[in-house]
Amino acid sequence: MGIVVQKFGGTSVGSPERIHHVADLIINEYKRGSKVVAVVSAMGHTTDELVHLANCVSEVKYKREMDMLLSTGEQVSIALLTMALKSKGMDAISLTGWQAGIETESFHGNARIENIRTDRMKSYLDEGKVLVVAGFQGMSAEGEITTLGRGGSDTTAVAIAAALEADVCDIYTDVQGVYTTDPRVVSTASKLDFVSYEEMLEFANLGAGVIHPRAVEFAKNYHVKVSVRSSMESVPGTVIGEEEVVENQSVVKGIAFEEDVTKVTVKGLPITVDGLSVVFSSLANKGVNVDIIIQHIVQEKMNISFSIKTEDLQDTLVTLEDEKHQLQFDSVQYEKDLCKVSIVGSGMVSNPGVAALMFNILAEEGILVKMVSTSEIKVSTVITQESMKKAVCAIHDGFRLEAKAKDSVETM
Amino acid sequence: MGIVVQKFGGTSVGSPERIHHVADLIINEYKRGSKVVAVVSAMGHTTDELVHLANCVSEVKYKREMDMLLSTGEQVSIALLTMALKSKGMDAISLTGWQAGIETESFHGNARIENIRTDRMKSYLDEGKVLVVAGFQGMSAEGEITTLGRGGSDTTAVAIAAALEADVCDIYTDVQGVYTTDPRVVSTASKLDFVSYEEMLEFANLGAGVIHPRAVEFAKNYHVKVSVRSSMESVPGTVIGEEEVVENQSVVKGIAFEEDVTKVTVKGLPITVDGLSVVFSSLANKGVNVDIIIQHIVQEKMNISFSIKTEDLQDTLVTLEDEKHQLQFDSVQYEKDLCKVSIVGSGMVSNPGVAALMFNILAEEGILVKMVSTSEIKVSTVITQESMKKAVCAIHDGFRLEAKAKDSVETM
């Protein structure tokens, strides 16, 4: 009898009615013959409310005490979901992170899972119980309650699936799976049946948002089969797994995009060994995430362009100004109201001309590419915000993503 | 350097402002040179809100999951109070019940503390930290989160004081201490400087309500000095401790009373060995708390009268009806709208005539005594509800309780 790990986010357990719906999904899986471990987040806005309380008490965020505070959110969810299961006649038991044996680093606010002691979970599963485990939290070697940071519940679910050698880790969300692109932008966007871990990492990092990249990374490292599916509609979702070598595989799987991008250019840097290092270390220390970086040399001087989230622009400008004396650059320019559009697909690596086709499509639409970045499985372009929708639709059409998806639905 | 345990109830930590006030009280104690352990309850109405959520999810109360749910309430409080302390520059750390080493029975909803492993608390105290411990909760030997039931936070505080051999356990409340009687009923009621454990047990059980009887019992067994005091006004409270042999000690310490009492009389029972046993076992199984019991024999038949809380009347009548066939009694009568008024004092045991004086006072007021019960340190009477205030005032005057209290204030 196989083990299935099911993860339910805060929206899925946001009210007593939704908790009962989740209980039904768990019972359905149990009745199909699986041993079930459900991993849940805090209810709806609970975390926000707890953070608000903390803000009222102290301006400073004390990380250990924030973990102590926030970890109560999932503890409430597991208790309520277990009550719902038991009220429906299911033998179930709730477990906090420390009770489930989730051992983490001794680091508060953003700890990584180091080990999972599975003995307690296994003995309950052997008794035929459904387990309801608090996501997002664990315990350090010193007996401290820790939290895993953003996407923590996804990571808990995948890590438990790895430790228990589960058949699959089902991530329940409010969408049906991973799409070729955002259906709100491209009406013909269609659900993918399968994406590889690497493709999903690109989708996740680029803002597809159905599963946290840390969890995908974990799944990749431990070969956990993940399925992203809807908690509202009973339809197959998108499986995330090892890339299989298949002929006629589609080259481009989908299109990811990200709004509110700003391109910053530092002009006229002297050419030194540590110039790049100083610039990007300073920005990293300020918490600014730099995405695409381009360096070019003009007349014995160096220009550096990079893209950031527009919300980080102020920090970026201040940081550069602080370092101006050391860096000795001429000027800083920036361009706001940009966006990033990327095509993703494992097949790209063996298919030359994919990037060229993308540039052709954009050129035909009269869209100027401001920056380009490529990896083995993606091509990213920075363009103006206002041309984003046109670009995404044109690329979606150009790579025939809607047609491919329809084929796969027919053969399902 | 002595250890002081301070307990703050739900009202005291009911808002961010109150939490900061509690933090100030803790810091004041620390500055006086004490090592401080603060024990806190869940904020204000948190427990009620969690119970409401549980009710929405399941009609049945699953005790293990209720403990999982309710124990989050104190966890929120300890995190917030610790943040407040740290924001004021105090080195503090929060501890859940299991982190503080509170080991309980393997029983949910109403577990008793079996042991406290003090090593973790002691090592933090040695580092100069203020400890903020979650009241009301502990962990069983199986690693389950348990709760201690009503008055649990008082019990946690006293148990920690016993385990750490603290100088005193301060119970902070919204009154200044233990009074000769309820000041809302008798305007001349005054605060007592000292009551013995035994006296306090009678006061607590009879409804004085400032500290839970279980905690007093614990303090008595482990010789913990307890002080009940106001969290709002900085005045000495009431010390609860070992009775000291003092001449001229006041015979009666105070007057406790309880409203909504009903007297039930079962008439015409055959005289059998197990009649009493059957009646009161059945009632106990229904959760009916019987207080005063009087048995008398009339013409080869037995009558039993007992007092209960009026809210238990329906259960009592149904239970008796169910047992009628076995018990073979003639009829059941009851009298509602009664109350119980008791005088309490350790000196009573060596002072004959105390009960007589009480009856005289009631007789002079024209108040009929319906039931009487006595112990070494108290005399309880059941009278009509409408005469309660008159009775309490008259007894308070008759035993000169207001005068005695004024003397003790002068000598303070």
Chai-1 contact restraints between the chains, C-beta under 6 A:
chainA,res_idxA,chainB,res_idxB,connection_type,confidence,min_distance_angstrom,max_distance_angstrom,comment,restraint_id
A,P16,B,C56,contact,1.0,0.0,6.0,A-B,restraint_1
A,P16,B,V57,contact,1.0,0.0,6.0,A-B,restraint_2
A,I19,B,V57,contact,1.0,0.0,6.0,A-B,restraint_3
A,C56,B,P16,contact,1.0,0.0,6.0,A-B,restraint_4
A,V57,B,P16,contact,1.0,0.0,6.0,A-B,restraint_5
A,V57,B,I19,contact,1.0,0.0,6.0,A-B,restraint_6
A,V57,B,L80,contact,1.0,0.0,6.0,A-B,restraint_7
A,V57,B,M83,contact,1.0,0.0,6.0,A-B,restraint_8
A,V57,B,A84,contact,1.0,0.0,6.0,A-B,restraint_9
A,S58,B,M83,contact,1.0,0.0,6.0,A-B,restraint_10
A,S58,B,S87,contact,1.0,0.0,6.0,A-B,restraint_11
A,V60,B,S87,contact,1.0,0.0,6.0,A-B,restraint_12
A,Y62,B,M83,contact,1.0,0.0,6.0,A-B,restraint_13
A,Y62,B,K86,contact,1.0,0.0,6.0,A-B,restraint_14
A,E65,B,A79,contact,1.0,0.0,6.0,A-B,restraint_15
A,E65,B,T82,contact,1.0,0.0,6.0,A-B,restraint_16
A,E65,B,M83,contact,1.0,0.0,6.0,A-B,restraint_17
A,M68,B,A79,contact,1.0,0.0,6.0,A-B,restraint_18
A,M68,B,S94,contact,1.0,0.0,6.0,A-B,restraint_19
A,L69,B,A79,contact,1.0,0.0,6.0,A-B,restraint_20
A,T72,B,T72,contact,1.0,0.0,6.0,A-B,restraint_21
A,T72,B,Q75,contact,1.0,0.0,6.0,A-B,restraint_22
A,T72,B,V76,contact,1.0,0.0,6.0,A-B,restraint_23
A,Q75,B,T72,contact,1.0,0.0,6.0,A-B,restraint_24
A,V76,B,T72,contact,1.0,0.0,6.0,A-B,restraint_25
A,A79,B,E65,contact,1.0,0.0,6.0,A-B,restraint_26
A,A79,B,M68,contact,1.0,0.0,6.0,A-B,restraint_27
A,A79,B,L69,contact,1.0,0.0,6.0,A-B,restraint_28
A,L80,B,V57,contact,1.0,0.0,6.0,A-B,restraint_29
A,T82,B,E65,contact,1.0,0.0,6.0,A-B,restraint_30
A,M83,B,V57,contact,1.0,0.0,6.0,A-B,restraint_31
A,M83,B,S58,contact,1.0,0.0,6.0,A-B,restraint_32
A,M83,B,Y62,contact,1.0,0.0,6.0,A-B,restraint_33
A,M83,B,E65,contact,1.0,0.0,6.0,A-B,restraint_34
A,A84,B,V57,contact,1.0,0.0,6.0,A-B,restraint_35
A,K86,B,Y62,contact,1.0,0.0,6.0,A-B,restraint_36
A,S87,B,S58,contact,1.0,0.0,6.0,A-B,restraint_37
A,S87,B,V60,contact,1.0,0.0,6.0,A-B,restraint_38
A,S94,B,E65,contact,1.0,0.0,6.0,A-B,restraint_39
A,S94,B,M68,contact,1.0,0.0,6.0,A-B,restraint_40
